[in-house]
Amino acid sequence: MHVCASDLKQAAMFRKSHQYDQALATVNQYLNKSPDDRDGLFIKGLILSDLKRYSESIAIFQKLIKAYPATPELHNNLAIVLAFSGKYEDSQKAFQKALHLLHTYRAAHKNLDALKFAISYHKHLKKKTTFSKQHVLESMQFKSKSTDNQMNSRTCRKLLDTQMLIRQIQTGLSKLGYYKGKIDGTFQSHTQTGIKDFQRFHQIPINGSISWQLLARIQDTIDEKKIVSSYQKKLSLPQLRMDRLTEKIQHGLYDLGYSPGPQNGKFHQQTQQALSKFIKDHSIKDVPKISFSISGHIMKALYNIQGKWTIVPIVENESCTHFVPLVTYIDNGYKPIDYIGYATILKHNTRNNIMIANSSANCRDMQRLISAKKYKP
């Protein structure tokens, strides 16, 4: 058994260093001695996925799920492989099964968001073209005399933040029936009217202005409409709102790298400590308690992280190592037109589009998801 454990550890090390053939040979050696070992089969399933042998990987995870049906990690990994193989509908069902078993499973939530983005990306770029990395780099080197392209980074970032905030507010108000205009990120009279109507109905000070706190309230109202479980009906509405807002803040703190403790909607000591540290780190003049104001600050901090550094672009067989500040795209004629999860679709003034993600790992995953549909730019 000691020899077997050593083989399994070695296989994991080979996989971590991207030596997939050696990893597969080693894990097979391990499984020859323990053919039904759960850990060995799990690692083999991951390695086969890395090698793009998706049907074999799916078969292994399905075998494991049959033996251990109540293990959310198995459903999550099966869903990932199904997505990489282009079976988006089956993938969504597997992610939902994982979340049904463990509704606080953060990795499954994020993976499901990535899958939804891939589906949206295909729909958005249907019958359209994308820029290759070379096109993007060439556009970066182009020096326009236009004053629009000479905006400084601070102005570009402020413009981008405002456009994306307005777009998300318009989307939320549209879902609630307060806004029927275009989701275009521009602040005009009908957008302001929709905000005032929302504020008036929910007895919020009526000012008609945009803010991250307003977006937090809008999203909370949308979430409230989705309440259907019998457990939630047992709570009073004010307590339900507070628990849901607390859980949302805990998720945000976790994504920002803080340690809020259990993300269960209960405001305990760990959450308060994480919140206090967040407020101090971001020089926020607010008290460390659960509020829409704090939720708005966290949403803004998350957006700044997700939108500050990006990778170009997701086209099959291109590397994901070229980091460019998002404001540089704005300087070169790109306009953000869609933002989901941790990736952004931008439109160039030549009517071409690119899609960018905010980390190398996300970029590689997006490549595999998109290539599963055999989309050729």
GULOFI-97338 format. One record per residue (C-alpha): residue number from 1; x, y negated, z negated. Coordinates in pm, whole numbers, plus 32768, in hexadecimal, padded with zeros to 4 digits. Example, Ala and Ser with C-alpha at 12.3 -4.5 7.8 and 13.67 -1.06 7.14 Angstrom:
2
R   n east north   up
R   1 84CE  81C2 7CF4
R   2 8557  806A 7D36
***
This chain:
377
R   n east north   up
R   1 8000  8000 8000
R   2 8127  7F18 7FBD
R   3 819D  7F4D 8121
R   4 803F  7F05 81A4
R   5 8025  7DC1 80E0
R   6 8175  7D57 8169
R   7 80FF  7D9A 82CF
R   8 7FC7  7CC8 8299
R   9 808F  7BA7 820B
R  10 8182  7BBB 832E
R  11 8063  7BBA 8429
R  12 7FD7  7A7F 8388
R  13 812D  79D7 839E
R  14 8150  7A33 850D
R  15 7FF7  79A3 8552
R  16 8049  7861 8499
R  17 817E  7833 8575
R  18 80AD  787B 86B1
R  19 815F  79C6 86F7
R  20 8016  7A6F 8743
R  21 8099  7BA8 87F2
R  22 817D  7BF9 86CC
R  23 8062  7BAC 85DC
R  24 7F78  7C9B 8692
R  25 807B  7DB3 8699
R  26 80BB  7D88 8525
R  27 7F4E  7D82 84C0
R  28 7F0E  7EB7 8597
R  29 8027  7F65 84DB
R  30 7F78  7F02 8398
R  31 7E25  7F7F 8412
R  32 7EB7  80CD 847F
R  33 7EEA  8110 830E
R  34 7DA8  8069 8295
R  35 7CB6  8063 83BF
R  36 7B8A  7FDB 82FE
R  37 7C42  7ED7 8232
R  38 7B77  7D96 822C
R  39 7CA0  7CA5 8219
R  40 7D57  7D55 8331
R  41 7C27  7D52 8417
R  42 7BE5  7BE4 83C4
R  43 7D46  7B7A 8427
R  44 7D36  7C50 8561
R  45 7BF3  7BA1 85C2
R  46 7C9C  7A4F 859B
R  47 7DCD  7ABB 8665
R  48 7CF8  7B44 8781
R  49 7C41  79F7 878A
R  50 7D91  7942 879E
R  51 7DE7  7A21 88C7
R  52 7C94  79C8 8966
R  53 7C28  7B34 8957
R  54 7AD8  7ABE 88DF
R  55 7A02  7BF4 891D
R  56 7AED  7CC9 8848
R  57 7AF6  7BC1 8739
R  58 797A  7BA7 8734
R  59 795D  7D21 8712
R  60 7A40  7D1E 85E1
R  61 7985  7C06 8530
R  62 7837  7CAC 857B
R  63 78BD  7DEF 84E4
R  64 792D  7D34 83AC
R  65 77DC  7C83 838E
R  66 7729  7DD0 83A1
R  67 77F9  7E49 827A
R  68 77F3  7CFD 81B9
R  69 76B9  7C42 822E
R  70 76B5  7B43 8112
R  71 7810  7AB3 8158
R  72 77EA  7953 81EE
R  73 7956  7945 8263
R  74 791A  7A67 834F
R  75 77EB  79BF 83EF
R  76 78B1  7879 840E
R  77 79D4  7923 84C1
R  78 78EC  79EA 85A1
R  79 7842  78A2 8600
R  80 7992  7805 8659
R  81 79F0  7924 8741
R  82 7895  7921 87E1
R  83 78BF  77AC 8824
R  84 7A17  77DC 88BD
R  85 7984  78E6 89A1
R  86 7875  77F6 8A18
R  87 7752  7898 895C
R  88 76DE  7753 88BF
R  89 757F  77C1 8860
R  90 75F8  78FB 87AC
R  91 7708  782B 8708
R  92 760B  7737 8678
R  93 7542  7856 85E5
R  94 767A  78E6 8542
R  95 76D9  7794 84AA
R  96 7576  776D 8426
R  97 758C  78C8 838A
R  98 76CF  7864 82DB
R  99 762A  7727 8258
R 100 74F6  77EA 81ED
R 101 75D9  78C4 8116
R 102 769B  7797 8092
R 103 7601  7643 80DD
R 104 7731  758A 804F
R 105 7821  763A 8142
R 106 78DC  7505 81BE
R 107 79A7  75B8 82CB
R 108 786B  7647 8368
R 109 77C5  74EE 8363
R 110 78F1  7453 8416
R 111 790B  7570 8510
R 112 779A  754E 8562
R 113 77D0  73D8 859B
R 114 78EE  7429 868A
R 115 7812  751E 8746
R 116 76FE  741B 8768
R 117 77FE  7326 87EF
R 118 7876  7420 88F5
R 119 7710  7456 8968
R 120 76D5  72DE 8974
R 121 781B  72AC 8A2F
R 122 77B5  739C 8B43
R 123 7662  72F8 8B68
R 124 76F9  719D 8B6D
R 125 7804  71E9 8C70
R 126 7729  72B5 8D57
R 127 7779  7252 8EBC
R 128 7879  7154 8E3E
R 129 79F3  7146 8E43
R 130 7AF4  711D 8D32
R 131 7C48  707E 8D29
R 132 7D73  7163 8D04
R 133 7E82  7103 8C0D
R 134 7F57  7077 8D26
R 135 7E3E  6F8C 8D8F
R 136 7E1D  6F14 8C2A
R 137 7F92  6ED9 8C02
R 138 7F99  6E1A 8D4A
R 139 7E7B  6D3D 8CD7
R 140 7F39  6CFC 8B92
R 141 805D  6C74 8C5B
R 142 7F7F  6B8E 8D28
R 143 7F9E  6A24 8CB4
R 144 7E68  695F 8D07
R 145 7E5F  67E2 8D02
R 146 7CFB  67EA 8C85
R 147 7CC9  673D 8B37
R 148 7BEB  6862 8AD0
R 149 7D18  6947 8AE3
R 150 7DEB  685D 8A10
R 151 7D1A  687B 88D5
R 152 7DE8  68CC 87A4
R 153 7DC1  6A16 86ED
R 154 7CFE  6983 85CD
R 155 7BF7  68EF 86B4
R 156 7BDC  6A35 8779
R 157 7BB0  6B03 863F
R 158 7AAA  6A16 85B7
R 159 79EE  6A20 8700
R 160 79FC  6B9C 870A
R 161 7987  6BBE 85A0
R 162 7861  6AD7 85E1
R 163 77F5  6B84 8724
R 164 77FB  6CDC 8688
R 165 7746  6C66 854F
R 166 7633  6BC0 861A
R 167 7614  6CF6 86F4
R 168 75E5  6DD9 85C8
R 169 74EA  6CEA 8528
R 170 7425  6CD9 866F
R 171 7426  6E55 8684
R 172 73A7  6E77 851F
R 173 7299  6D6F 8547
R 174 722B  6E15 868B
R 175 71FF  6F64 85D9
R 176 7129  6EB8 84D1
R 177 7055  6DFD 85D1
R 178 70CB  6C9B 857E
R 179 7190  6C66 86C0
R 180 713A  6CB8 882B
R 181 724F  6C08 88E8
R 182 7391  6C8A 8980
R 183 749C  6D2E 88A7
R 184 75AD  6C4B 892D
R 185 7668  6BBF 87FE
R 186 75FD  6A58 8843
R 187 7553  6988 873A
R 188 7427  68D7 87D2
R 189 72D5  685C 8759
R 190 7221  69AC 8778
R 191 7334  6A55 86AB
R 192 7311  694C 859E
R 193 7196  6972 85A1
R 194 71B7  6AE9 856E
R 195 72A1  6AB2 8447
R 196 71B0  69B9 83A7
R 197 708A  6AA6 83D5
R 198 714F  6BBC 832E
R 199 71B9  6ADA 8210
R 200 7059  6A59 81E0
R 201 6FBC  6BB3 81D3
R 202 70C1  6C36 80DD
R 203 70B8  6AFA 8007
R 204 7223  6A9D 8047
R 205 728E  692E 8053
R 206 7233  68C2 81B5
R 207 735C  6825 8268
R 208 7362  68DA 83B9
R 209 74DB  690A 83AC
R 210 75AE  6A40 83E6
R 211 7684  6AE5 82D9
R 212 7708  6C3A 827C
R 213 7622  6C2E 814C
R 214 74F9  6C04 8235
R 215 756A  6D30 8303
R 216 7587  6DFE 81C3
R 217 741E  6DA8 816A
R 218 73A3  6DF9 82C9
R 219 744F  6F4B 82CB
R 220 73CA  6F97 8170
R 221 7269  6F4F 81EA
R 222 729D  703A 8311
R 223 731A  714B 8227
R 224 71EC  7116 8146
R 225 7103  716E 8267
R 226 71AF  72BF 828A
R 227 7157  7332 812C
R 228 7098  7477 814B
R 229 711D  7573 804F
R 230 7050  75D6 7F20
R 231 7175  758D 7E3A
R 232 7183  7424 7EAA
R 233 700C  73F7 7E7F
R 234 7033  7446 7D0B
R 235 70FF  7308 7CD9
R 236 7071  71AC 7CBD
R 237 70B7  70D6 7DEF
R 238 719A  6FDC 7D36
R 239 726A  70F9 7CA4
R 240 7278  71A6 7DF5
R 241 72F5  7068 7E9B
R 242 7402  703B 7D92
R 243 7477  71A6 7DA7
R 244 748C  7197 7F22
R 245 7547  704C 7F1F
R 246 7639  70D5 7E1A
R 247 767D  7209 7EED
R 248 76B9  7131 8021
R 249 77B4  705C 7F61
R 250 7860  7195 7EDF
R 251 7883  721C 8042
R 252 7913  70CE 80B3
R 253 7A10  70C3 7F98
R 254 7A79  7226 7FEE
R 255 7AAC  71CD 815D
R 256 7B7D  709F 80F6
R 257 7C6D  717B 8033
R 258 7BED  7141 7ED1
R 259 7B81  7252 7DDF
R 260 7A15  7218 7D7E
R 261 79E9  7373 7CE8
R 262 78B5  7443 7D3E
R 263 77F1  739C 7E57
R 264 76A2  73EE 7DBC
R 265 75F4  729D 7D9D
R 266 7643  7280 7C29
R 267 770C  7151 7BBA
R 268 780C  71F4 7AD4
R 269 795C  717F 7A4E
R 270 7A2C  71F6 7B78
R 271 794D  7136 7C68
R 272 7969  6FFB 7B95
R 273 7AE5  7018 7B88
R 274 7AFC  704E 7D02
R 275 7A11  6F29 7D3D
R 276 7ADC  6E46 7C58
R 277 7C1B  6EA0 7D12
R 278 7B73  6E62 7E63
R 279 7AFB  6D09 7DF0
R 280 7C57  6CB2 7D6F
R 281 7D0B  6D31 7EA9
R 282 7C27  6C69 7F90
R 283 7C1A  6B2D 7EB6
R 284 7A9F  6B3C 7EA7
R 285 79EE  6A4E 7DBA
R 286 78E5  6B3F 7D44
R 287 78A2  6C1D 7C17
R 288 78E2  6D96 7C31
R 289 777B  6E0B 7C35
R 290 768E  6EA8 7D2F
R 291 75F9  6D9B 7E10
R 292 75B6  6D4D 7F7D
R 293 76C6  6C47 7F66
R 294 77C9  6D4F 7F08
R 295 7743  6E3D 8012
R 296 7770  6D28 8114
R 297 78DA  6CEE 80A9
R 298 7923  6E63 80C9
R 299 7881  6E75 8222
R 300 7954  6D51 8296
R 301 7A92  6DEE 820C
R 302 7A42  6F34 82BF
R 303 7A05  6E7E 8405
R 304 7B4E  6DC0 83E8
R 305 7C09  6F08 83BF
R 306 7B51  6FB7 84D8
R 307 7B6B  6E97 85CD
R 308 7CC6  6E0A 8587
R 309 7DA4  6F11 862C
R 310 7D3F  6FE2 8752
R 311 7DC1  70DB 884D
R 312 7D95  70D2 89C6
R 313 7CE1  7179 8A6F
R 314 7C48  72D2 8A59
R 315 7C96  736B 8BA9
R 316 7CEE  74DB 8BC9
R 317 7E62  7534 8BC0
R 318 7ED2  73E0 8B40
R 319 7F85  73C0 89F3
R 320 7EE9  7311 88C8
R 321 8012  7253 8841
R 322 7FF3  70F7 88D9
R 323 7F6C  7009 87D1
R 324 7EED  6EB3 883C
R 325 7E36  6DAD 8765
R 326 7CCA  6D98 87CB
R 327 7CE3  6C1D 87E9
R 328 7DDD  6C50 8904
R 329 7CC8  6CEF 89D0
R 330 7BEC  6BBF 8995
R 331 7D07  6AE3 8A13
R 332 7D18  6BB1 8B52
R 333 7BAD  6BA6 8BB9
R 334 7B18  6CCC 8AF5
R 335 79D0  6CAE 8A39
R 336 7958  6DA6 8930
R 337 7805  6E2D 899C
R 338 77D2  6F5D 88BB
R 339 7860  6FC8 876C
R 340 7817  7118 86C9
R 341 78CF  71B3 85A4
R 342 7A41  7184 85E0
R 343 7A4A  7132 8752
R 344 79EA  7012 8836
R 345 7980  6FF6 89A2
R 346 79F8  6EB8 8A4C
R 347 7996  6E25 8B9B
R 348 7A8D  6D68 8C74
R 349 7A2C  6C40 8D49
R 350 7A76  6D19 8E7A
R 351 794F  6DF5 8E0B
R 352 7A30  6F15 8DA7
R 353 7A1C  6FAE 8C4C
R 354 7B08  704A 8B51
R 355 7AD1  70F8 8A04
R 356 7BBF  70D8 88DF
R 357 7BE0  7180 878B
R 358 7C8B  7110 864B
R 359 7D7D  722D 85FE
R 360 7E4C  732F 86B6
R 361 7D87  7450 861D
R 362 7C3B  73B6 8683
R 363 7CC1  7374 87DF
R 364 7D29  74DF 8812
R 365 7BDB  755D 8792
R 366 7B1F  7470 8877
R 367 7BEB  74E8 89A0
R 368 7B86  764E 895A
R 369 7A18  75F6 8925
R 370 7A05  752E 8A65
R 371 7AC9  7625 8B37
R 372 79D2  7732 8AC8
R 373 78D6  768F 8BB2
R 374 79D9  7690 8CCB
R 375 79AF  751B 8CFB
R 376 7AA4  749F 8E03
R 377 7ADF  7325 8E07
***
